[in-house]
């Protein structure tokens, strides 16, 4: 974590029926914790995930946001949220630190191969 600048990393997933942020015990959240990365206060809950609405997407802000879209983006809120003023006003977004990631390894298929991909992407992105 400190080697990577000790950023607070946020995890967000857009699906057809909801938008979620992921807590410390989720697959990606636990990887971030194991890497010594901090999480925004809003994501320090024990549940795997928490649903958030488009009108409260700013609670998912951090130094970095790693987000994905499940399936067809047009069937999710991603387009309107990502184009909206609330998203654009978030500090991670303003800093160019909102990173779209592959939904499959990050939020769908937990396992050793997915973990290696997530660790590599976090280290590569944050180590720049």
N, CA, C and O atoms as a MOPAC input file, in Angstrom:
PM7 MOZYME 1SCF
protein

 N      0.80100 1    -1.19400 1     0.00000 1
 C      0.00000 1     0.00000 1     0.00000 1
 C      0.84400 1     1.25900 1     0.00000 1
 O      0.65500 1     2.13000 1    -0.84800 1
 N      1.78300 1     1.36900 1     0.94800 1
 C      2.60200 1     2.58500 1     1.03800 1
 C      3.49400 1     2.72900 1    -0.19200 1
 O      3.73700 1     3.84200 1    -0.66000 1
 N      3.98200 1     1.60600 1    -0.71400 1
 C      4.81200 1     1.62900 1    -1.91400 1
 C      4.03900 1     2.19000 1    -3.10200 1
 O      4.62700 1     2.74400 1    -4.03100 1
 N      2.71800 1     2.04300 1    -3.06300 1
 C      1.85600 1     2.51800 1    -4.14900 1
 C      1.26300 1     3.89300 1    -3.83300 1
 O      0.37300 1     4.35600 1    -4.54600 1
 N      1.74000 1     4.54400 1    -2.78400 1
 C      1.26200 1     5.87800 1    -2.43900 1
 C      0.11200 1     5.89100 1    -1.45400 1
 O     -0.44300 1     6.95200 1    -1.16700 1
 N     -0.25900 1     4.72100 1    -0.92500 1
 C     -1.33800 1     4.57000 1     0.05300 1
 C     -2.65700 1     5.21800 1    -0.37500 1
 O     -3.25500 1     5.96800 1     0.39600 1
 N     -3.11100 1     4.93700 1    -1.59400 1
 C     -4.38600 1     5.50600 1    -2.03800 1
 C     -5.57700 1     4.76500 1    -1.44500 1
 O     -5.47800 1     3.59000 1    -1.08900 1
 N     -6.70200 1     5.46500 1    -1.34300 1
 C     -7.97100 1     4.83100 1    -0.97800 1
 C     -8.62100 1     4.38500 1    -2.28500 1
 O     -8.93600 1     5.20600 1    -3.14600 1
 N     -8.81900 1     3.07000 1    -2.42000 1
 C     -9.36500 1     2.53700 1    -3.66800 1
 C    -10.82100 1     2.13200 1    -3.49400 1
 O    -11.19500 1     1.48300 1    -2.51800 1
 N    -11.62000 1     2.52800 1    -4.45500 1
 C    -13.05300 1     2.28400 1    -4.45000 1
 C    -13.38700 1     1.25900 1    -5.52800 1
 O    -12.79200 1     1.26700 1    -6.60600 1
 N    -14.34500 1     0.37400 1    -5.23500 1
 C    -14.76400 1    -0.65900 1    -6.17600 1
 C    -16.26100 1    -0.49800 1    -6.45400 1
 O    -17.07800 1    -0.53300 1    -5.53400 1
 N    -16.61200 1    -0.32200 1    -7.73500 1
 C    -18.00600 1    -0.09200 1    -8.12800 1
 C    -18.35000 1    -0.98500 1    -9.30900 1
 O    -17.53500 1    -1.18200 1   -10.21100 1
 N    -19.56500 1    -1.52500 1    -9.29600 1
 C    -20.03700 1    -2.38000 1   -10.39000 1
 C    -21.44200 1    -1.96000 1   -10.79700 1
 O    -22.34500 1    -1.86500 1    -9.96600 1
 N    -21.60900 1    -1.70900 1   -12.09600 1
 C    -22.92000 1    -1.39500 1   -12.66600 1
 C    -23.50200 1    -2.67900 1   -13.24500 1
 O    -22.86600 1    -3.32500 1   -14.07700 1
 N    -24.71500 1    -3.05700 1   -12.81000 1
 C    -25.40700 1    -4.22800 1   -13.35700 1
 C    -26.76800 1    -3.76600 1   -13.87400 1
 O    -27.18700 1    -2.64400 1   -13.59200 1
 N    -27.46300 1    -4.62500 1   -14.63100 1
 C    -28.76300 1    -4.19800 1   -15.16400 1
 C    -29.78000 1    -3.78700 1   -14.10400 1
 O    -30.63800 1    -2.94600 1   -14.37600 1
 N    -29.70600 1    -4.35700 1   -12.90600 1
 C    -30.72900 1    -4.02500 1   -11.90800 1
 C    -30.24100 1    -3.17800 1   -10.73700 1
 O    -31.04400 1    -2.77600 1    -9.89500 1
 N    -28.92900 1    -2.89700 1   -10.66600 1
 C    -28.43600 1    -2.08000 1    -9.54500 1
 C    -27.00400 1    -1.61900 1    -9.78800 1
 O    -26.30700 1    -2.10000 1   -10.68200 1
 N    -26.60100 1    -0.67100 1    -8.95800 1
 C    -25.20700 1    -0.23600 1    -8.90800 1
 C    -24.72200 1    -0.53800 1    -7.50100 1
 O    -25.40000 1    -0.23400 1    -6.52000 1
 N    -23.54300 1    -1.13900 1    -7.41400 1
 C    -23.04000 1    -1.56900 1    -6.11200 1
 C    -21.63300 1    -1.06600 1    -5.87300 1
 O    -20.84100 1    -0.91900 1    -6.80400 1
 N    -21.33000 1    -0.80200 1    -4.60300 1
 C    -19.94300 1    -0.61300 1    -4.20600 1
 C    -19.59400 1    -1.79300 1    -3.30200 1
 O    -20.45700 1    -2.35300 1    -2.62600 1
 N    -18.31600 1    -2.15700 1    -3.30300 1
 C    -17.89300 1    -3.39500 1    -2.66000 1
 C    -17.07900 1    -3.14400 1    -1.40000 1
 O    -16.18500 1    -2.29800 1    -1.37300 1
 N    -17.41100 1    -3.90000 1    -0.35800 1
 C    -16.79300 1    -3.74800 1     0.95300 1
 C    -15.48200 1    -4.49200 1     1.11000 1
 O    -14.97600 1    -5.09900 1     0.16600 1
 N    -14.94200 1    -4.43400 1     2.31600 1
 C    -13.63200 1    -5.01300 1     2.60100 1
 C    -13.62000 1    -6.53600 1     2.54600 1
 O    -12.55800 1    -7.12600 1     2.35100 1
 N    -14.76100 1    -7.18700 1     2.71100 1
 C    -14.76800 1    -8.64800 1     2.67600 1
 C    -15.13800 1    -9.21100 1     1.30600 1
 O    -15.21400 1   -10.42800 1     1.13400 1
 N    -15.36800 1    -8.33500 1     0.33300 1
 C    -15.62300 1    -8.81300 1    -1.03100 1
 C    -14.31900 1    -9.35000 1    -1.61900 1
 O    -13.24600 1    -9.12200 1    -1.06000 1
 N    -14.40600 1   -10.05300 1    -2.73100 1
 C    -13.21900 1   -10.59500 1    -3.39000 1
 C    -12.19800 1    -9.49300 1    -3.67400 1
 O    -11.05100 1    -9.57500 1    -3.23300 1
 N    -12.62000 1    -8.45700 1    -4.41600 1
 C    -11.68700 1    -7.38000 1    -4.76000 1
 C    -11.31300 1    -6.54600 1    -3.53400 1
 O    -10.18200 1    -6.07400 1    -3.42000 1
 N    -12.25800 1    -6.37000 1    -2.62900 1
 C    -11.96600 1    -5.62200 1    -1.41000 1
 C    -10.92100 1    -6.31200 1    -0.55400 1
 O    -10.03800 1    -5.65900 1     0.00200 1
 N    -11.01800 1    -7.63800 1    -0.44500 1
 C    -10.03800 1    -8.37000 1     0.36000 1
 C     -8.66300 1    -8.36300 1    -0.30500 1
 O     -7.64300 1    -8.35700 1     0.38400 1
 N     -8.62800 1    -8.36300 1    -1.63100 1
 C     -7.34300 1    -8.26000 1    -2.33600 1
 C     -6.69900 1    -6.90600 1    -2.03200 1
 O     -5.50600 1    -6.83000 1    -1.73800 1
 N     -7.49800 1    -5.84400 1    -2.10400 1
 C     -6.97800 1    -4.50300 1    -1.81100 1
 C     -6.43000 1    -4.44400 1    -0.38500 1
 O     -5.35000 1    -3.89900 1    -0.15500 1
 N     -7.16900 1    -5.00000 1     0.56600 1
 C     -6.73000 1    -5.01700 1     1.96200 1
 C     -5.42800 1    -5.81100 1     2.08900 1
 O     -4.49700 1    -5.37200 1     2.76500 1
 N     -5.36200 1    -6.98200 1     1.43800 1
 C     -4.14800 1    -7.80700 1     1.49100 1
 C     -2.94300 1    -7.08500 1     0.89500 1
 O     -1.80600 1    -7.33100 1     1.29800 1
 N     -3.19400 1    -6.19200 1    -0.06700 1
 C     -2.11300 1    -5.41700 1    -0.68500 1
 C     -1.74100 1    -4.19700 1     0.16200 1
 O     -0.81900 1    -3.46000 1    -0.18400 1
 N     -2.45500 1    -3.98500 1     1.26700 1
 C     -2.17100 1    -2.85100 1     2.13900 1
 C     -2.78800 1    -1.54600 1     1.66500 1
 O     -2.39700 1    -0.47000 1     2.11700 1
 N     -3.75600 1    -1.63900 1     0.75000 1
 C     -4.42100 1    -0.44000 1     0.24000 1
 C     -5.55800 1    -0.05000 1     1.17100 1
 O     -6.20800 1    -0.91500 1     1.75700 1
 N     -5.79500 1     1.22600 1     1.30700 1
 C     -6.91200 1     1.65600 1     2.14300 1
 C     -8.18200 1     1.72600 1     1.30500 1
 O     -8.13400 1     1.77100 1     0.07600 1
 N     -9.29500 1     1.73300 1     1.98400 1
 C    -10.59500 1     1.81400 1     1.34300 1
 C    -11.28600 1     3.07000 1     1.85300 1
 O    -11.08400 1     3.46500 1     3.00100 1
 N    -12.10200 1     3.70400 1     1.01200 1
 C    -12.85900 1     4.86600 1     1.48100 1
 C    -13.73500 1     4.46900 1     2.67900 1
 O    -14.17000 1     3.32200 1     2.77800 1
 N    -13.98500 1     5.40200 1     3.57000 1
 C    -14.82700 1     5.11800 1     4.74600 1
 C    -16.16100 1     4.49500 1     4.34600 1
 O    -16.67900 1     3.62300 1     5.04300 1
 N    -16.71700 1     4.94800 1     3.21600 1
 C    -18.02100 1     4.44700 1     2.76900 1
 C    -17.98300 1     2.97100 1     2.38600 1
 O    -19.03400 1     2.34700 1     2.24100 1
 N    -16.78500 1     2.40300 1     2.22100 1
 C    -16.67700 1     1.00300 1     1.81000 1
 C    -15.96900 1     0.14300 1     2.84900 1
 O    -15.43900 1    -0.92100 1     2.52600 1
 N    -15.96100 1     0.59900 1     4.07700 1
 C    -15.33300 1    -0.17700 1     5.14300 1
 C    -16.35900 1    -1.02300 1     5.89300 1
 O    -16.19700 1    -1.30200 1     7.08100 1
 N    -17.40300 1    -1.42400 1     5.19800 1
 C    -18.43100 1    -2.27800 1     5.79800 1
 C    -18.06000 1    -3.74700 1     5.58600 1
 O    -17.25600 1    -4.07500 1     4.71300 1
 N    -18.65400 1    -4.62200 1     6.39400 1
 C    -18.31700 1    -6.05000 1     6.35700 1
 C    -19.07100 1    -6.82700 1     5.27500 1
 O    -18.59800 1    -7.86800 1     4.81900 1
 N    -20.22600 1    -6.33600 1     4.86500 1
 C    -20.98700 1    -7.03900 1     3.82300 1
 C    -20.17300 1    -7.06800 1     2.53200 1
 O    -19.25600 1    -6.26600 1     2.35300 1
 N    -20.50500 1    -7.98000 1     1.64900 1
 C    -19.80800 1    -8.07700 1     0.36500 1
 C    -19.99300 1    -6.78600 1    -0.42900 1
 O    -19.03100 1    -6.21200 1    -0.93900 1
 N    -21.25100 1    -6.34100 1    -0.52200 1
 C    -21.52300 1    -5.14000 1    -1.31700 1
 C    -22.69300 1    -4.37000 1    -0.72700 1
 O    -23.41500 1    -4.85500 1     0.14300 1
 N    -22.85300 1    -3.15900 1    -1.22800 1
 C    -23.95300 1    -2.29700 1    -0.81100 1
 C    -24.48900 1    -1.60600 1    -2.06200 1
 O    -23.72500 1    -1.05000 1    -2.85000 1
 N    -25.79800 1    -1.64600 1    -2.23400 1
 C    -26.40200 1    -0.97600 1    -3.38300 1
 C    -26.39200 1     0.53200 1    -3.16900 1
 O    -26.62200 1     1.02100 1    -2.06300 1
 N    -26.12100 1     1.25700 1    -4.24800 1
 C    -26.17900 1     2.71900 1    -4.21400 1
 C    -26.94100 1     3.18600 1    -5.44300 1
 O    -26.93700 1     2.51300 1    -6.47400 1
 N    -27.58200 1     4.31800 1    -5.33900 1
 C    -28.33700 1     4.86100 1    -6.45900 1
 C    -27.51100 1     5.86800 1    -7.23700 1
 O    -26.48500 1     6.35500 1    -6.76000 1
 N    -27.97000 1     6.17200 1    -8.43600 1
 C    -27.29000 1     7.15100 1    -9.28400 1
 C    -27.17300 1     8.49500 1    -8.57800 1
 O    -26.21000 1     9.23400 1    -8.78200 1
 N    -28.17100 1     8.80500 1    -7.74100 1
 C    -28.18900 1    10.09400 1    -7.04200 1
 C    -27.21500 1    10.13600 1    -5.86400 1
 O    -27.00500 1    11.19300 1    -5.26800 1
 N    -26.62100 1     8.98700 1    -5.52800 1
 C    -25.66300 1     8.95900 1    -4.41400 1
 C    -24.34200 1     8.30200 1    -4.81600 1
 O    -23.61400 1     7.80200 1    -3.95800 1
 N    -24.03100 1     8.29900 1    -6.11000 1
 C    -22.80100 1     7.66600 1    -6.59600 1
 C    -21.56100 1     8.28100 1    -5.94500 1
 O    -20.53100 1     7.61900 1    -5.82400 1
 N    -21.65700 1     9.53800 1    -5.52900 1
 C    -20.49500 1    10.20700 1    -4.93700 1
 C    -20.03800 1     9.58000 1    -3.61800 1
 O    -18.92200 1     9.85000 1    -3.17500 1
 N    -20.86900 1     8.75200 1    -2.98000 1
 C    -20.41800 1     8.06400 1    -1.76600 1
 C    -19.32800 1     7.04400 1    -2.10000 1
 O    -18.61800 1     6.58100 1    -1.20800 1
 N    -19.19600 1     6.69700 1    -3.37000 1
 C    -18.18600 1     5.72900 1    -3.80400 1
 C    -16.86100 1     6.39000 1    -4.16800 1
 O    -15.96900 1     5.72400 1    -4.69400 1
 N    -16.71500 1     7.68300 1    -3.90100 1
 C    -15.47900 1     8.37500 1    -4.26700 1
 C    -14.30300 1     7.85100 1    -3.44400 1
 O    -14.47400 1     7.35000 1    -2.33300 1
 N    -13.13000 1     7.97800 1    -4.00600 1
 C    -11.88400 1     7.60500 1    -3.35200 1
 C    -10.75500 1     8.27100 1    -4.11200 1
 O    -10.99700 1     9.13300 1    -4.95700 1
 N     -9.52800 1     7.88200 1    -3.82100 1
 C     -8.41500 1     8.39500 1    -4.62100 1
 C     -8.44000 1     7.76200 1    -6.01100 1
 O     -8.07200 1     8.39200 1    -7.00300 1
 N     -8.87700 1     6.51800 1    -6.06300 1
 C     -9.03900 1     5.77700 1    -7.31700 1
 C    -10.37300 1     5.05000 1    -7.27200 1
 O    -10.81200 1     4.61300 1    -6.20800 1
 N    -11.01800 1     4.92000 1    -8.42800 1
 C    -12.24400 1     4.12800 1    -8.55300 1
 C    -11.99900 1     3.09200 1    -9.64100 1
 O    -11.63900 1     3.43400 1   -10.76800 1
 N    -12.19600 1     1.83100 1    -9.29700 1
 C    -12.11400 1     0.74100 1   -10.26100 1
 C    -13.54200 1     0.25000 1   -10.46600 1
 O    -14.14300 1    -0.32800 1    -9.56100 1
 N    -14.08000 1     0.48300 1   -11.66500 1
 C    -15.48400 1     0.15800 1   -11.91000 1
 C    -15.62900 1    -0.75900 1   -13.11700 1
 O    -14.78000 1    -0.79000 1   -14.00800 1
 N    -16.72600 1    -1.50200 1   -13.11800 1
 C    -17.02900 1    -2.37200 1   -14.25400 1
 C    -18.50300 1    -2.25700 1   -14.60500 1
 O    -19.31800 1    -1.75000 1   -13.83500 1
 N    -18.80800 1    -2.74500 1   -15.78800 1
 C    -20.18600 1    -2.79300 1   -16.26600 1
 C    -20.46900 1    -4.24300 1   -16.63400 1
 O    -19.74400 1    -4.84000 1   -17.43000 1
 N    -21.52100 1    -4.80600 1   -16.05700 1
 C    -21.89000 1    -6.18500 1   -16.36600 1
 C    -22.71600 1    -6.22100 1   -17.64000 1
 O    -23.75000 1    -5.55900 1   -17.73900 1
 N    -22.25900 1    -6.99200 1   -18.60900 1
 C    -23.02800 1    -7.19100 1   -19.84000 1
 C    -23.19000 1    -5.93200 1   -20.66300 1
 O    -22.27200 1    -5.12000 1   -20.77900 1
 N    -24.36800 1    -5.78500 1   -21.22900 1
 C    -24.69900 1    -4.67500 1   -22.12100 1
 C    -24.85600 1    -3.38700 1   -21.31100 1
 O    -25.77800 1    -3.25500 1   -20.50600 1
 N    -23.94700 1    -2.44500 1   -21.53400 1
 C    -23.95100 1    -1.19400 1   -20.76000 1
 C    -25.26600 1    -0.43300 1   -20.88800 1
 O    -25.66700 1     0.27000 1   -19.96000 1
 N    -25.94000 1    -0.56600 1   -22.02900 1
 C    -27.19300 1     0.17200 1   -22.22500 1
 C    -28.30900 1    -0.33900 1   -21.30800 1
 O    -29.33100 1     0.32800 1   -21.14700 1
 N    -28.11900 1    -1.50200 1   -20.71600 1
 C    -29.11900 1    -2.05400 1   -19.79400 1
 C    -28.81000 1    -1.68500 1   -18.34100 1
 O    -29.49100 1    -2.13900 1   -17.42100 1
 N    -27.77600 1    -0.85600 1   -18.14100 1
 C    -27.39600 1    -0.41900 1   -16.79200 1
 C    -27.50800 1     1.10200 1   -16.69600 1
 O    -27.80100 1     1.77700 1   -17.68400 1
 N    -27.27200 1     1.62900 1   -15.50200 1
 C    -27.23600 1     3.08500 1   -15.29000 1
 C    -25.87400 1     3.68300 1   -15.64100 1
 O    -25.68200 1     4.89300 1   -15.51700 1
 N    -24.93000 1     2.85200 1   -16.07700 1
 C    -23.55200 1     3.32000 1   -16.27700 1
 C    -23.47200 1     4.54100 1   -17.18500 1
 O    -22.80600 1     5.51600 1   -16.83900 1
 N    -24.13000 1     4.50800 1   -18.32700 1
 C    -24.03700 1     5.62100 1   -19.27300 1
 C    -24.45800 1     6.94300 1   -18.67000 1
 O    -23.74200 1     7.93900 1   -18.77700 1
 N    -25.62600 1     6.95500 1   -18.03100 1
 C    -26.12000 1     8.21100 1   -17.46100 1
 C    -25.30000 1     8.63400 1   -16.24400 1
 O    -25.05600 1     9.82500 1   -16.04900 1
 N    -24.87300 1     7.67100 1   -15.42400 1
 C    -24.07000 1     8.01300 1   -14.24400 1
 C    -22.70900 1     8.56200 1   -14.66900 1
 O    -22.27700 1     9.60300 1   -14.17400 1
 N    -22.03000 1     7.86200 1   -15.58800 1
 C    -20.68300 1     8.27300 1   -16.00200 1
 C    -20.68600 1     9.60100 1   -16.75200 1
 O    -19.67900 1    10.30800 1   -16.76500 1
 N    -21.80800 1     9.94100 1   -17.37400 1
 C    -21.91900 1    11.21600 1   -18.09400 1
 C    -22.46300 1    12.33000 1   -17.20300 1
 O    -22.46900 1    13.49600 1   -17.59500 1
 N    -22.91600 1    11.97100 1   -16.01000 1
 C    -23.58800 1    12.93000 1   -15.13800 1
 C    -22.65600 1    13.82000 1   -14.33700 1
 O    -21.47700 1    13.51200 1   -14.16500 1
 N    -23.20100 1    14.93700 1   -13.84800 1
 C    -22.40000 1    15.91000 1   -13.10300 1
 C    -21.87000 1    15.38500 1   -11.76400 1
 O    -20.78800 1    15.78000 1   -11.33100 1
 N    -22.62600 1    14.49700 1   -11.10700 1
 C    -22.18100 1    13.98400 1    -9.80700 1
 C    -20.91000 1    13.14200 1    -9.97000 1
 O    -19.95000 1    13.30300 1    -9.21500 1
 N    -20.91300 1    12.24700 1   -10.96100 1
 C    -19.73500 1    11.41700 1   -11.25500 1
 C    -18.55100 1    12.30800 1   -11.62900 1
 O    -17.44200 1    12.13200 1   -11.12500 1
 N    -18.80200 1    13.25600 1   -12.51200 1
 C    -17.71800 1    14.12200 1   -13.00400 1
 C    -17.13400 1    15.00900 1   -11.91100 1
 O    -16.00900 1    15.49100 1   -12.04300 1
 N    -17.89100 1    15.23300 1   -10.82200 1
 C    -17.40200 1    16.08300 1    -9.73000 1
 C    -16.60600 1    15.29800 1    -8.68100 1
 O    -16.03500 1    15.89400 1    -7.76800 1
 N    -16.56500 1    13.98000 1    -8.80400 1
 C    -15.84900 1    13.16400 1    -7.81900 1
 C    -14.34000 1    13.35700 1    -7.97300 1
 O    -13.84100 1    13.49900 1    -9.09000 1
 N    -13.60800 1    13.36100 1    -6.84500 1
 C    -12.17700 1    13.68800 1    -6.90500 1
 C    -11.39000 1    12.66900 1    -7.72800 1
 O    -10.45300 1    13.04900 1    -8.43100 1
 N    -11.74200 1    11.40000 1    -7.65800 1
 C    -11.02900 1    10.39600 1    -8.45800 1
 C    -11.24500 1    10.64400 1    -9.94700 1
 O    -10.31100 1    10.53700 1   -10.74100 1
 N    -12.46300 1    10.97200 1   -10.31600 1
 C    -12.79200 1    11.22000 1   -11.72400 1
 C    -12.08100 1    12.48100 1   -12.20600 1
 O    -11.48600 1    12.48600 1   -13.28400 1
 N    -12.13900 1    13.54500 1   -11.41500 1
 C    -11.46300 1    14.79900 1   -11.78300 1
 C     -9.96300 1    14.59900 1   -11.96500 1
 O     -9.34500 1    15.27300 1   -12.79000 1
 N     -9.37200 1    13.67900 1   -11.20200 1
 C     -7.93000 1    13.41800 1   -11.27900 1
 C     -7.57800 1    12.42600 1   -12.38800 1
 O     -6.40500 1    12.11500 1   -12.59500 1
 N     -8.59900 1    11.92700 1   -13.10500 1
 C     -8.34100 1    10.91800 1   -14.13200 1
 C     -8.05800 1     9.54800 1   -13.54000 1
 O     -7.38700 1     8.72300 1   -14.16000 1
 N     -8.57200 1     9.30600 1   -12.33700 1
 C     -8.31600 1     8.06700 1   -11.62100 1
 C     -9.53500 1     7.14700 1   -11.54600 1
 O     -9.65700 1     6.36200 1   -10.60700 1
 N    -10.42500 1     7.23600 1   -12.51400 1
 C    -11.53800 1     6.28600 1   -12.60800 1
 C    -11.17600 1     5.31500 1   -13.72100 1
 O    -11.02900 1     5.71200 1   -14.87700 1
 N    -11.03400 1     4.04400 1   -13.37200 1
 C    -10.52100 1     3.04300 1   -14.29600 1
 C    -11.57300 1     1.96800 1   -14.53900 1
 O    -12.03300 1     1.31000 1   -13.60500 1
 N    -11.94800 1     1.80000 1   -15.80400 1
 C    -12.88300 1     0.72300 1   -16.14400 1
 C    -12.10400 1    -0.58200 1   -16.18600 1
 O    -11.05400 1    -0.67100 1   -16.82200 1
 N    -12.62600 1    -1.59000 1   -15.50300 1
 C    -11.96100 1    -2.89100 1   -15.42800 1
 C    -12.87500 1    -3.97700 1   -15.97900 1
 O    -14.08000 1    -3.77600 1   -16.13100 1
 N    -12.29200 1    -5.11400 1   -16.27200 1
 C    -13.02600 1    -6.26200 1   -16.80000 1
 C    -13.90800 1    -6.84700 1   -15.69300 1
 O    -13.41200 1    -7.26000 1   -14.64500 1
 N    -15.20300 1    -6.87500 1   -15.93600 1
 C    -16.17000 1    -7.33100 1   -14.93800 1
 C    -15.90600 1    -8.75900 1   -14.47500 1
 O    -16.06100 1    -9.07000 1   -13.29400 1
 N    -15.51100 1    -9.62000 1   -15.39400 1
 C    -15.39100 1   -11.04300 1   -15.08300 1
 C    -14.39900 1   -11.34300 1   -13.95400 1
 O    -14.81000 1   -11.89900 1   -12.93600 1
 N    -13.11500 1   -11.00100 1   -14.08700 1
 C    -12.21000 1   -11.32400 1   -12.97700 1
 C    -12.41600 1   -10.44900 1   -11.74200 1
 O    -12.17200 1   -10.90500 1   -10.62500 1
 N    -12.85100 1    -9.22500 1   -11.91400 1
 C    -12.97400 1    -8.32300 1   -10.77000 1
 C    -14.18300 1    -8.63100 1    -9.89900 1
 O    -14.09500 1    -8.56700 1    -8.67300 1
 N    -15.30600 1    -8.96500 1   -10.51600 1
 C    -16.54400 1    -9.06500 1    -9.73000 1
 C    -17.33500 1   -10.35500 1    -9.91000 1
 O    -18.34400 1   -10.55200 1    -9.23400 1
 N    -16.90300 1   -11.23000 1   -10.79800 1
 C    -17.72200 1   -12.39100 1   -11.10800 1
 C    -17.06700 1   -13.72000 1   -10.74600 1
 O    -17.65800 1   -14.52600 1   -10.02800 1
 N    -15.87500 1   -13.95000 1   -11.22700 1
 C    -15.22800 1   -15.25300 1   -11.07000 1
 C    -14.06100 1   -15.19800 1   -10.10100 1
 O    -12.90500 1   -15.08800 1   -10.50900 1
 N    -14.37000 1   -15.27400 1    -8.82300 1
 C    -13.32400 1   -15.26300 1    -7.79900 1
 C    -12.52700 1   -16.55800 1    -7.87900 1
 O    -13.09800 1   -17.64700 1    -7.93900 1
 N    -11.23800 1   -16.43300 1    -7.88000 1
 C    -10.35200 1   -17.59300 1    -7.92000 1
 C     -8.92300 1   -17.12600 1    -8.08100 1
 O     -8.67500 1   -15.92600 1    -8.19500 1
 N     -7.96500 1   -18.06200 1    -8.09300 1
 C     -6.56100 1   -17.66600 1    -8.14700 1
 C     -6.16900 1   -16.91300 1    -9.42000 1
 O     -5.38600 1   -15.96500 1    -9.35700 1
 N     -6.69600 1   -17.31500 1   -10.55600 1
 C     -6.36300 1   -16.61700 1   -11.80500 1
 C     -6.92600 1   -15.20100 1   -11.78000 1
 O     -6.23500 1   -14.24800 1   -12.14100 1
 N     -8.17100 1   -15.06500 1   -11.35800 1
 C     -8.79200 1   -13.73800 1   -11.25800 1
 C     -8.03000 1   -12.88000 1   -10.24500 1
 O     -7.80600 1   -11.69300 1   -10.48200 1
 N     -7.63500 1   -13.47300 1    -9.12400 1
 C     -6.89900 1   -12.72100 1    -8.10000 1
 C     -5.59000 1   -12.17700 1    -8.66400 1
 O     -5.23700 1   -11.02400 1    -8.41800 1
 N     -4.87300 1   -13.00500 1    -9.41900 1
 C     -3.61300 1   -12.53800 1   -10.02300 1
 C     -3.85800 1   -11.37400 1   -10.97200 1
 O     -3.08600 1   -10.41600 1   -10.98900 1
 N     -4.93000 1   -11.44900 1   -11.76300 1
 C     -5.25300 1   -10.36300 1   -12.69600 1
 C     -5.58300 1    -9.06900 1   -11.94800 1
 O     -5.13100 1    -7.99200 1   -12.33500 1
 N     -6.36600 1    -9.17900 1   -10.88700 1
 C     -6.75100 1    -8.00000 1   -10.10100 1
 C     -5.51400 1    -7.38600 1    -9.43100 1
 O     -5.32200 1    -6.17100 1    -9.47400 1
 N     -4.68100 1    -8.22600 1    -8.81400 1
 C     -3.45600 1    -7.72900 1    -8.17000 1
 C     -2.58200 1    -7.02000 1    -9.19700 1
 O     -2.07900 1    -5.92700 1    -8.93900 1
 N     -2.40100 1    -7.64100 1   -10.35800 1
 C     -1.55000 1    -7.05100 1   -11.39200 1
 C     -2.10200 1    -5.70700 1   -11.85300 1
 O     -1.35200 1    -4.74200 1   -11.99800 1
 N     -3.43200 1    -5.64200 1   -12.08700 1
 C     -4.00400 1    -4.38200 1   -12.56200 1
 C     -3.92900 1    -3.29500 1   -11.48800 1
 O     -3.63400 1    -2.14200 1   -11.80000 1
 N     -4.18800 1    -3.64400 1   -10.24900 1
 C     -4.06100 1    -2.65900 1    -9.16800 1
 C     -2.61600 1    -2.15100 1    -9.07400 1
 O     -2.38000 1    -0.94400 1    -9.02000 1
 N     -1.65900 1    -3.07400 1    -9.05600 1
 C     -0.24700 1    -2.68300 1    -8.92900 1
 C      0.21100 1    -1.86300 1   -10.12800 1
 O      0.89300 1    -0.85200 1    -9.96400 1
 N     -0.15900 1    -2.29300 1   -11.33600 1
 C      0.25300 1    -1.56500 1   -12.54600 1
 C     -0.35500 1    -0.16700 1   -12.58400 1
 O      0.33300 1     0.80400 1   -12.90100 1
 N     -1.64300 1    -0.06200 1   -12.26200 1
 C     -2.33100 1     1.23000 1   -12.32100 1
 C     -1.83000 1     2.17800 1   -11.23800 1
 O     -1.53200 1     3.34000 1   -11.51500 1
 N     -1.73900 1     1.69000 1   -10.01400 1
 C     -1.35900 1     2.54800 1    -8.89300 1
 C      0.14200 1     2.82300 1    -8.84900 1
 O      0.58200 1     3.78700 1    -8.22200 1
 N      0.91800 1     1.98400 1    -9.50700 1
 C      2.36800 1     2.14500 1    -9.49900 1
 C      2.89300 1     3.11200 1   -10.53700 1
 O      4.10000 1     3.34300 1   -10.61800 1
 N      1.98800 1     3.68900 1   -11.34600 1
 C      2.40600 1     4.61000 1   -12.41600 1
 C      2.88900 1     5.91900 1   -11.85700 1
 O      3.27700 1     6.80800 1   -12.61500 1

